[in-house]
Structures are given as structure tokens and as C-alpha cells.
Amino acid sequence: MATGSKTGVLLIQLGTPDAPRTAEVRRYLAEFLADPYVLDINPVGRWLLLHLIILRTRPAKSAEAYAKIWDERGSPLRYHSEDLRAAVAASLEDHVVELGMRYGSPSIASKVEALAKAGCDRLVVLPLYPQYALSSTETALDDLRQALPGHFEPAQVELVDPFYDHPGYIEAFAAVGRPVLDALEPDHVLFSFHGLPNRHVRRCDPTGAHCLVKDDCCDVAIEANRRCYRMQSVHTARALATRLGLADERWSYAFQSRLTQDWLTPFTDEVLPELAKAGHKRVAVFCPAFVADCLETLEEIGIRADEDFRAAGGEALRLVPSLNATQPWVDTVVDLVARR
């Protein structure tokens, strides 16, 4: 166990393949989809689905998608996250700041060990997921708990809560969005969040009688929906719309990346063509579930959704950049850590 007098900070991101090639993407997907928090079905069924179907077809297609967003610096999610880590470290000179990935490298375990070796006797952990979900936040924390023994005691660890309504996070996204809105003058603004199976949301409701049961289940934060991803997403969208001064009829929210019909609705890939057919020619899209640009923002929205929107009669779809390592976001991360 560490015996020094330093505070360590561990930022946790989802992860990324090492290269936009089939072999590297297959290795990444094998780790990602083998996680029972992500593919929460019978273990035997999960193995069969993963190895007999998914890993035989999806890696090549995903590699093509990754190749479209890869640049001279590599994976955008990786280098934007590393830029954030470096900027936070520069602002917190008396802390040791590391970045760990839930899947791929560098692993959470390797960074916990590095922080212990650096003499840290206290650890502040910030999962870079604004909204809580089993398949993002909880699996990262589970991986962290497995990495702590021999390095840190639980009493030495402080966890930063989901920050879906933190004023700094809202203002940071508003700051990157304002120039896009000013230039585009959109007819409509869509806040697109990553989708989840409905069962994941229901599992986070301890009462079993609130989330996705009542029509107004997301309107007010109460104990039953305290960890509800949909409630937190709705509140993020409302806070951003308010901060940007958007009238109610000028914005909406939706959920992207769905795999089946039994995922959170409305679906982004249905909403955008509907907006175009309804006469909305210019649409701006925020992706507030992602604090760093990645495949889901740059390729899914910036490329594919744009093509679908134009095919349905729209003229211009603009992806609002993510927070990446912009100064307002760096300041917010520093604040979130300092409060612990």
C-alpha cells in the first residue's frame, strides 16, 4: 500500500482500439463485448453470440468506420483524453494525474499501480461519463475495485459522482456549441445521447415501479430514478437548452447507437430524417454523453447521420464538437477533483 503524501487523480475513459485495422478492432471488441455489464445475457449465450457471430462480421465493418476518423495523431478519443489529462495535471501541480481505459490500453489496473508507485496515499477517481449507466460507469468502478487491493484501501479512494447537471459541464458544452449555432442558425437543435437497453434503466430503479413505467418518470429527480441514465440525460438536455436560450419548440433529445427496438426512445436515426421531412433544413447535433470526440460522434453523427439527414431532404447537419480538452472543460474537471 502507498505510504507517501500525494493525492492521485485517475480519469477513466471507455477505451479505443490501438489501430483502425480488423485485428486490433477484433481484440478491442472481444474485451468490450465480453463484459457482462455490456452484454448482460447468459454467459454461454454471450460467448456463442460473441465468437460465432459478432467477432466474425463486425470487426471489419467497425475498422472501416474507425479509419474514417483516425488522423495523424491516432484515435481521437485517446489523444483528446490524454490532452485533457495533461491539462488537468498542469493545473493540479500537487497531484499526480493518470488516464486509464476500461477497455484496451492503458488499463485502469496499470494506472492504479502507477499512482501507488508514485507515492500517492489518496486517490480521487473521475469516470468521464456525465450520466450514470451500468455499461459505462458501473463497469469502470467494478474494474477499479478489482485493481485496488495491494495498492489502496477503499477508505483512501474518493469517487466523483456523475456530473450530468454540473454547471461547469453545462457551460463548457454551451461554450463549444454557441459558435456552431451562430454560424449555422439551425432550424432545430438535437441532443443525441448514447442509447441503452430499456432493461438497463429498469435495473437501476430500486422500486421497479417508476422508471419507464410512468409517463413523467424523468421530469423530477427522486430516489427511484437517482441512477437513471434516461432521467440524467433528459436533465442534461434541458439544462443545455436553457443555457443556450432555446425555445421549447427548437430542440429535442434522442438516443443513438441502438441495437434493437427495445432500447431507449426516441431513436436518433429516426428523429433526424423526420426533422428533415418536416421541413427543418439546418440541424445542429450535440452529443452530451461523450466528453471526447470518438467513433459515435465523428462517424455515427458527423458522417452517417449527416448523409441520412441530407437524403431525407435536409440541407445541413452540423455536429457540435465535444468538450475534448477545451479550457472550460479542463477547469470543470479541476473543480470536480478539487471538491474531493
C-alpha positions in Angstrom: 0.0 0.0 0.0 1.2 3.5 -0.8 2.7 5.4 2.1 3.5 8.8 0.5 1.7 12.0 1.0 0.5 12.8 -2.5 -3.0 12.8 -4.0 -3.5 10.8 -7.2 -6.2 11.5 -9.7 -7.5 8.8 -12.0 -9.5 9.8 -15.0 -11.4 6.9 -16.6 -12.4 6.7 -20.2 -14.1 3.9 -22.2 -11.2 3.0 -24.5 -10.3 2.6 -28.1 -8.7 0.1 -30.5 -5.0 0.5 -31.0 -5.4 0.9 -34.7 -8.2 1.1 -37.3 -7.4 -2.4 -38.5 -9.6 -5.6 -38.3 -7.2 -7.4 -35.9 -6.9 -4.6 -33.4 -10.7 -3.8 -33.6 -11.5 -7.5 -33.1 -9.3 -7.6 -30.0 -10.9 -4.5 -28.6 -14.5 -5.7 -29.3 -13.7 -9.1 -27.8 -12.8 -7.4 -24.5 -15.6 -4.9 -24.6 -18.5 -7.2 -25.5 -17.3 -10.0 -23.2 -18.1 -7.6 -20.3 -21.3 -8.8 -18.6 -22.2 -5.2 -17.8 -22.4 -4.5 -21.5 -23.8 -7.7 -23.0 -25.8 -8.8 -20.0 -27.1 -12.2 -21.1 -26.5 -15.8 -20.1 -22.7 -16.3 -20.1 -22.9 -19.3 -22.5 -25.2 -17.3 -24.8 -22.8 -14.3 -24.6 -19.8 -16.4 -25.6 -21.7 -18.0 -28.5 -23.0 -14.7 -29.8 -19.7 -13.0 -29.5 -17.4 -15.7 -31.0 -19.8 -17.3 -33.5 -21.4 -14.2 -34.9 -20.2 -10.7 -33.8 -16.5 -11.2 -34.0 -16.8 -12.9 -37.4 -18.5 -10.0 -39.0 -18.4 -6.8 -37.1 -14.6 -6.1 -36.7 -14.0 -5.5 -40.4 -17.0 -3.1 -40.6 -16.0 -1.3 -37.5 -12.4 -1.0 -38.7 -13.7 0.8 -41.8 -15.6 3.2 -39.6 -12.6 3.9 -37.4 -10.4 4.5 -40.4 -12.7 7.4 -41.4 -12.0 9.3 -38.1 -8.4 8.2 -37.5 -5.9 11.0 -38.1 -2.2 11.7 -37.8 -2.4 11.7 -34.0 -4.3 8.4 -34.0 -7.6 7.7 -32.2 -9.4 11.0 -31.4 -10.8 9.6 -28.1 -7.3 8.6 -27.0 -5.5 11.8 -27.8 -8.3 14.2 -26.7 -8.4 12.3 -23.4 -4.6 12.5 -23.0 -4.7 16.2 -23.8 -7.3 16.6 -21.0 -5.1 14.6 -18.6 -2.1 16.7 -19.3 -4.0 20.0 -18.9 -5.6 18.9 -15.6 -2.1 17.8 -14.4 -0.7 21.2 -15.3 -3.5 22.9 -13.2 -3.1 20.5 -10.3 0.6 20.7 -9.7 0.4 19.0 -6.3 -1.4 16.0 -7.8 -0.4 13.0 -9.9 -2.9 12.7 -12.7 -3.3 9.5 -14.8 -5.7 8.3 -17.5 -7.0 4.7 -17.5 -9.2 3.0 -20.1 -11.9 0.4 -19.2 -11.1 -1.5 -22.4 -7.8 -1.6 -24.2 -4.8 0.3 -23.0 -3.6 1.9 -20.8 -5.7 -0.2 -18.4 -7.2 1.0 -15.1 -5.2 -1.5 -13.2 -1.9 -0.3 -14.7 -2.7 3.3 -13.7 -3.7 2.4 -10.2 -0.4 0.7 -9.8 1.4 3.7 -11.3 -0.2 6.0 -8.8 0.7 3.8 -5.9 4.3 3.7 -7.1 4.3 7.4 -7.4 3.7 7.6 -3.6 0.1 8.6 -3.6 -1.8 7.7 -0.4 -5.1 9.2 -1.6 -7.0 8.6 -4.8 -9.7 10.7 -6.5 -11.4 8.8 -9.3 -13.4 10.6 -12.0 -15.2 8.4 -14.6 -15.5 10.6 -17.6 -19.2 9.7 -18.1 -21.6 12.6 -17.4 -24.6 10.3 -17.0 -24.5 7.1 -14.9 -25.0 3.7 -16.6 -24.3 0.2 -15.7 -22.5 -0.4 -19.0 -20.1 2.6 -18.6 -19.9 4.0 -15.0 -20.5 0.8 -13.1 -18.3 -1.5 -15.1 -15.4 1.0 -14.8 -15.9 1.2 -11.0 -16.0 -2.6 -10.8 -12.8 -2.8 -12.7 -11.3 -0.2 -10.3 -12.4 -2.2 -7.2 -10.6 -5.2 -8.6 -7.4 -3.2 -9.1 -7.2 -1.5 -5.7 -6.1 -4.4 -3.4 -2.4 -4.2 -2.6 -2.3 -0.5 -3.7 -5.1 1.5 -1.9 -7.6 0.8 0.8 -11.2 1.7 0.0 -11.1 4.5 2.6 -8.3 6.1 0.6 -10.4 6.4 -2.5 -12.9 9.2 -3.3 -15.3 8.8 -6.3 -16.6 11.7 -8.2 -20.4 11.4 -8.9 -21.9 11.7 -12.4 -21.9 15.3 -13.3 -24.8 15.4 -15.8 -26.1 18.7 -14.3 -22.9 20.3 -13.0 -22.9 24.0 -14.0 -19.4 23.8 -15.4 -20.1 20.8 -17.6 -23.3 22.5 -18.9 -21.4 25.8 -19.6 -18.5 24.0 -21.2 -20.8 22.3 -23.7 -22.7 25.6 -24.3 -19.3 27.3 -25.0 -18.4 24.8 -27.8 -21.9 24.9 -29.1 -22.5 28.6 -29.4 -20.2 29.2 -32.4 -21.8 26.4 -34.3 -25.3 27.7 -33.6 -24.3 31.3 -34.5 -22.7 30.1 -37.8 -25.4 27.6 -38.8 -28.5 29.4 -37.5 -30.2 26.0 -37.2 -34.0 25.3 -37.5 -33.6 22.7 -34.8 -31.1 21.5 -32.2 -31.0 17.8 -31.3 -29.3 16.5 -28.1 -28.3 12.9 -29.0 -27.2 10.6 -26.2 -25.8 7.1 -26.5 -28.6 4.6 -26.2 -29.1 1.8 -23.7 -31.4 -1.3 -23.5 -34.5 -0.4 -21.6 -33.7 -3.3 -19.1 -30.6 -1.4 -18.0 -32.7 1.5 -17.0 -35.2 -0.6 -15.2 -32.5 -2.4 -13.2 -31.4 1.0 -11.7 -34.9 1.6 -10.3 -34.9 0.1 -6.8 -38.7 0.4 -6.7 -39.4 -1.3 -10.0 -42.4 0.9 -10.3 -41.1 4.2 -11.6 -38.6 4.2 -14.5 -40.2 3.7 -17.9 -43.4 3.0 -16.1 -44.8 6.5 -15.6 -45.0 8.9 -18.5 -43.4 11.7 -16.4 -40.8 9.4 -14.8 -37.9 11.6 -15.9 -39.4 15.0 -15.0 -38.1 15.2 -11.5 -35.1 13.6 -9.9 -36.2 11.4 -7.0 -34.7 8.4 -5.1 -36.3 5.9 -7.5 -34.6 7.4 -10.6 -31.5 8.7 -8.9 -29.2 6.5 -11.0 -31.4 6.5 -14.1 -29.5 7.2 -17.3 -32.6 8.5 -19.1 -33.5 10.9 -16.3 -30.0 12.3 -16.2 -29.9 12.6 -20.0 -33.2 14.5 -20.1 -32.0 16.8 -17.4 -28.7 17.4 -19.3 -30.7 18.3 -22.4 -33.0 20.7 -20.6 -30.1 22.4 -18.8 -28.2 22.9 -22.1 -31.3 24.1 -23.9 -31.9 26.6 -21.1 -28.3 27.8 -21.1 -28.4 28.3 -24.9 -31.7 30.1 -24.7 -33.5 27.7 -27.0 -37.3 27.9 -27.1 -39.1 24.6 -26.4 -40.1 24.0 -30.0 -36.5 24.5 -31.2 -34.9 21.5 -29.5 -35.4 17.8 -28.7 -33.5 14.8 -27.5 -32.9 11.3 -28.8 -30.8 8.2 -28.3 -28.3 6.8 -30.8 -26.3 3.6 -31.4 -29.3 1.3 -30.8 -29.1 -2.4 -31.5 -32.7 -3.4 -31.0 -36.1 -1.8 -30.8 -36.2 -2.4 -27.0 -33.7 0.5 -26.4 -34.4 4.0 -25.1 -36.5 6.1 -27.4 -36.8 8.2 -29.4 -34.1 6.9 -31.8 -31.7 9.4 -33.3 -31.6 7.6 -36.6 -35.4 8.0 -36.9 -35.7 11.5 -35.5 -33.2 13.2 -37.9 -34.9 12.1 -41.1 -38.3 13.0 -39.6 -37.0 16.5 -38.9 -35.8 16.8 -42.5 -39.2 15.7 -43.8 -40.9 18.1 -41.5 -39.1 21.0 -43.2 -36.2 21.5 -40.9 -33.3 22.2 -43.3 -30.5 23.0 -40.9 -29.9 21.0 -37.7 -27.2 21.1 -35.1 -26.5 18.0 -33.0 -24.9 17.9 -29.6 -23.7 14.6 -28.2 -23.5 15.4 -24.4 -22.9 11.8 -23.3 -19.4 12.0 -24.8 -16.8 14.4 -23.3 -14.3 13.5 -26.1 -14.9 13.1 -29.8 -14.9 9.4 -30.8 -16.5 7.0 -33.3 -20.0 7.7 -32.0 -19.7 11.4 -32.6 -17.4 11.8 -35.6 -18.5 8.9 -37.7 -22.0 8.0 -36.5 -23.3 11.6 -36.3 -20.8 13.6 -38.2 -20.8 11.3 -41.3 -23.6 8.8 -41.3 -26.3 10.9 -39.7 -25.4 13.8 -42.0 -25.8 11.6 -45.0 -29.2 10.3 -43.8 -30.4 13.8 -43.0 -29.5 15.1 -46.5 -31.0 12.0 -48.1 -34.3 12.8 -46.3 -34.3 16.4 -47.7 -32.2 18.3 -45.1 -29.6 20.7 -46.3 -27.0 20.9 -43.4 -26.3 18.9 -40.3 -23.6 20.1 -38.0 -22.0 18.1 -35.2 -21.1 20.2 -32.3 -17.6 19.3 -31.2 -17.3 17.5 -27.9 -15.6 19.0 -24.8 -12.2 17.4 -25.6 -9.6 19.5 -23.8 -11.2 22.9 -24.1 -10.3 25.2 -21.2 -13.8 25.5 -19.7 -13.9 21.7 -19.5 -10.4 21.5 -18.1 -11.5 24.0 -15.4 -14.6 21.9 -14.7 -12.6 18.7 -14.2 -10.2 20.5 -11.9 -13.2 21.8 -9.9 -14.8 18.3 -9.7 -11.5 16.9 -8.4 -10.8 19.7 -6.0 -14.2 19.3 -4.4 -13.0 15.8 -3.3 
